[in-house]
Amino acid sequence: MEIAFFIITALLTIGAAVAMVLSHNAVHSALWLVLNFFGVAVLYLLLNAPFLAMVQITVYAGAIMVLFLFVIMLLGSEQGQEEVNGLPWQTPVALVMGLLLVVMAGYALFFPGTPVPTTQTPNEIGAPDILARKLFSTYLLPFEITSVLLLVALIGAVVLTMKSREGDRV
Amino acid sequence: MRSIVTAMPLEAILTVAAALFCIGLFGALSRRNIIGILMGVELMLNAVNINLIAFWRYLEPTNTSGLIFAIIAITVAAAEAAVGLAMVIAVYRTRLTINADEVDTLRG
């Protein structure tokens, strides 16, 4: 049961990612990415991390993808400028680099140095209440630093998109 | 209750994550559209998160560090997307293009 579920989810996730990379229309690309994020959320559920799955859906599929679609439609760049191929060698080089990484990862996976020991204790650690308790006690400092990071990103985004008074075209 | 730990080896999940990372890398390297590049980067960050969760679940299920790290990585990804897209808008305003090849003012 778990095996079938995992294989279906994995195929869906990878298929959506491939479709996202190959589709030339930026809006289609973004929608494939949403499907991919949902697949990843299901993977998190399979791995007993329900809170992470919900965060994945709200933050990635919700907030980030809405931002992406908003910018794509704001700039009217659905078709992109993919036809203007300024660097013709770039695509084959990218393909070679990606395949090289696949080969390296495959080598590391199928010729392991030492077998990975797996512990099988039943756990409720992924439950939101335990996670929250940890987040607000042991990991309070990283949590606060993250909030500062978000504040910096917020201010940065506002400053970058602010209209300057004099037209300062480069 | 049976769980995925007994049903699937850790390597299967790592393979999925590695495949997603490679696809994201290819997307980030092959795209001309800056938004496409950012989407590839998001895919790669996602793959890393899957790795973190898988290692937590299989090796250290009693230790929450993996989960906390994944949550912080998601936050960083959100900040990265916000600032990246703000930069896309700023570039579009001054250059009227979002093609990464045409933004070459710093080229020597």
Interface residues (C-beta under 8 A of the other chain):
Chain A: M1 E2 I3 F6 A10 T13 I14 A17 V18 M20 V21 A26 S29 A30 L33 N36 F37 V40 L43 Y44 L46 L47 N48 A49 F51 L52 V55 Q56 V59 Y60 A63 I64 L67 F68 V71 I72 L74 L75 S77 G80 Q81 E82 V84 N85 G86 L87 Q90 T91 V93 A94 L95 M97 G98 L99 L101 V102 A105 G106 L109 F110 V116 P117 T118 T119 Q120 T121 P122 N123 I125 G126 I130 L131 K134 L135 T138 Y139 P142 T146 L149 L150 V152 A153 L154 G156 A157 V158 L160 T161 D168 R169 V170
Chain B: M1 R2 S3 I4 V5 T6 A7 M8 L10 E11 A12 I13 L14 T15 V16 A18 A19 L20 F21 C22 I23 G24 L25 F26 G27 L29 S30 R31 R32 N33 I35 G36 L38 M39 G40 E42 L43 N46 N49 I50 I53 A54 W56 R57 Y58 L59 E60 P61 T62 N63 T64 L67 I68 A70 I71 I72 I74 T75 V76 A77 A78 A79 E80 A81 A82 V83 L85 A86 M87 V88 I89 A90 Y92 T94 R95 T97 I98 N99 D101 E102 T105
